[in-house]
Every structure is written in C-alpha cells, then in structure tokens.
C-alpha cells in the first residue's frame, strides 16, 4: 500500500468511529483531497516514502487534527495566565465533547504570582460555570518550570461527565497536546487495532 493510500485508509477507518461527520457525503478519498487543499505536506506525499514505515497511530494522528470538531489542540505552553485563557480552554474542551459537556454561566479568574520559597512564577486560571444545574469549577494550574498542567482539571472533568459514558483522553504527541472525547470501548479499540497512545487518567 502506498503512502497516499495509507492516509486514505486511515480516514476510512476513522470515519467508522464518527470522525469527519461534516464530510459524510464524501468518500474517504474525497475527504483526503479536501483536507489536503491547505496542507502542503499532504499534497506532496509521493515524495515522503518514509511514511511507509510509520505506524498506523502516527498516520491517524496526523489525519485527525484536521477534524476540529473532534480534536482540540490544547494549550500554548508558553502562554501565561491572563484574562481569556481559562475561557479559551473551557470552550475548547466543550467544543469537542460530542455534546455531553456544555457549560453555561461561565466566568473566570486568574492569578500570576511569585512562589515565596523558589521565587519562580506560579499561577492559575479558574473557570466557574453551571453544568447539569450545579455550580462547578475547573482550575488550570501553571508554573514557570512545568508550564500548564491539565492533569487535575481533566480528572475533575471526567468525573463530571462520567454519567454520559464518555471520557476525555489526551493523545500522546511529541510536539503538542491533543485532546479527544471517546467511549472507553472506542479507546480500547483504537489502542488494540491502531496502536493509539491515549492517556485517560493523570
């Protein structure tokens, strides 16, 4: 199978799991052509033979970032806590929730200060919102050494939506944080059949 065909095959596989719904009237090859329009890399695959040796997971990972309704590319590690950051993070997570997490009455607060012991910058962005009729809060913490830390917030969010049968997962990627919402059985299938590296508990 050629490199181009592997990417098209990846799209076909992912479509069966509900990806690329906005292109449901197109074939997998037509979707490939569509997402290649603004991507020089995909338009020039014939010269990238090294992709023949890449894993299914690596190809899937490149393809899925084109589906903005299912994948959120996360946060900028170098961005400091400031007005609007917490809202951006909450809205990004809600946008890929497949409808199961739609907070209302959202407000935020942030803090950036010096740690008394180390002298390093530390801070957070907190978002307050209503979900299922209850007032809730998520805190995205930040420090000068590790930058943004989503672990606690993601565990809290998964606890909030546990009744839906869905979970937020982070897709392992060397250069960015990719988040997705899956049913546990979908995550299991992707791990087993495609070798996906998913982190569901932090």
N, C-alpha and C positions, 0 to 999 in steps of 0.2 A: 504494500500500500504506500503510495506516495505521500509526501508531506501535506500537500493540499487536501488530499483525500482523508488524511487523519484528522485534520481540523473539521472537515465537513462531517465525518463520522462522530466526532465529539459533539458537535451541535445536535446531531440526530439523537444521540444518547441523552443529552441534557434536556432536549425537548420532551422526552418521555417523563421527565421529572418536573415538568411545568415551567421550564425556562423558556425565554423568548416568546411569551404569550402574545406580545404585541405584534409578532410576526407570524401568527398562527395560520395565516392564509398563504404563507410562502413555504417552499420546500427548504430542506436543510441547505442545499447548495445555494438557493436564492438568498437565504439568511446570511450565508458566508459572504456572498457578493455585497450584500447590504452593509454588513459591519466592516467590510474591507474598504469601503469608499473613502473613509477618513483615516485609514491606517496604512501607512507606507509599508510597514513590516508585513502585514497580511497580503498586500498586493504584490510582494516580491518574494513569496515563499519558495519559488522554484530555485532560488539561489541560496536557500538555507537548509541544506541537506542534513546538517547536524540535528535538526528536529526529528529525523527518523529515529534517533536513539533516545529521545526524551521520553519520559513516562507519560502514560495517559493522564495522570494527575497534572503534570506540567502543561500539557496542551489544554485540558479542561480549564485550568486556572487562567490561562491567557484568554480563552474564549469567554468565560463567564463575566469578566469585568466589563464586557460590552452590554450586559443586561443590567441596567441601572435600577430596575425595579426589584431585582433580587439580590444585588450585591452593593454594599456600601463600602467605599474605600477607606473609611475611617478618618483618622485624625492626622494632623500635622504635628509630628513630634516636637518641632522647634517652636510651635506657637505657644505663647504664654497665656495663662488665664486672663481673660479680658471680656468685656461685655459682648454678648452674642455667641461666644464659643460654646457654652453649655447648651444653648438653644439649637445651634447647628448640630451638635452631637445627638441630642434627643430627636430632632427632626430626621436626621439621617437614619437612625435606628428604627424609627417609626415607619419611614418610607419603604423599608424592605420587609416589614413584619407580616406581609401577606394578609393584612387586615386585622391581625389579632392584637396589635398594640397601637391604640390611637388615643394618646393622652390629650386632655383638654385643660383649659385654665392654666396654661404654662407660664411660669415666671422663673427667673434665675437670679443667682447671686454669685459673686466670685471674690476670691481673695488671693493676694500675692504678697508674701512677706519674707522675712529672713528667719531661718531657724536659729534659735538662741544658742544652741550648742555648736553647730557646724558653721554658721554664717552663710549657708547656702540658701538660695531662693527656694521657697516651698509655697504651695497654694492649692487651689481647687476651683472648680466650677460646680455649683449645685443647681439642680433644676427641680422645681416643685411643680406638681401637676395633679390632676384628678384622673383616676383610672378606675373604671367599674364602680363609680360613685364614692371612691375613697381618696383622701388626700395622701399623696406619696412623694418621695424624694429620691433622686439618684445623685451621687457625688462622683465626679470625675476628678481624681486627685493628680497632682503634678509636683514633681520636684526637679531640681536642677541636674541631678545625676541621671535619674531614670526617665525623666520627662513624663509623658502621660501614662497613667496606669489605670487600665479599664477593668481589671480583674474583679474587684469588689462590686462595682456597678453592674457588670454583666451577670454576676451571680444573683444579685438582687433582682435584676430584670427578668432573669429566667424563673426565679421564684414567683414573680408577679404574674407571669403568663403560663405557669405550669398547668392550669386548668384547660388550656387550649390544645394541649398535645404537641405544641411546637416548642423549639428551643433556639436560642441564638448560639451560633458557633463562630469561632474565628478560624479562618483558613490560613494555614501556615504559609507564609510568603517571606522571602528574604528581604524584600525592599519596601513592603507596605503592610498595613493591617487591612485585611478583607473580612467583612462580616456577612453572615448569611443566616437565614431562618429556615430550619428544617425540622421535620418529624424525626425522632430518634431512629426509626426504621429506615428513613431515607439516608440518614448519616451512615448507618451501618452498611447499607447497600453501596454507597459511594466509597467507603473505606475498603470494602471487600472486593468490589468489582473494578474500581478505578484507582485504588491506592491513595485516596484522598487523605490528607493530614489535617484533621479537624480537632480543634480544642473547644470542648464544651463546658469545662469546669476549670476555673482559675484559682 
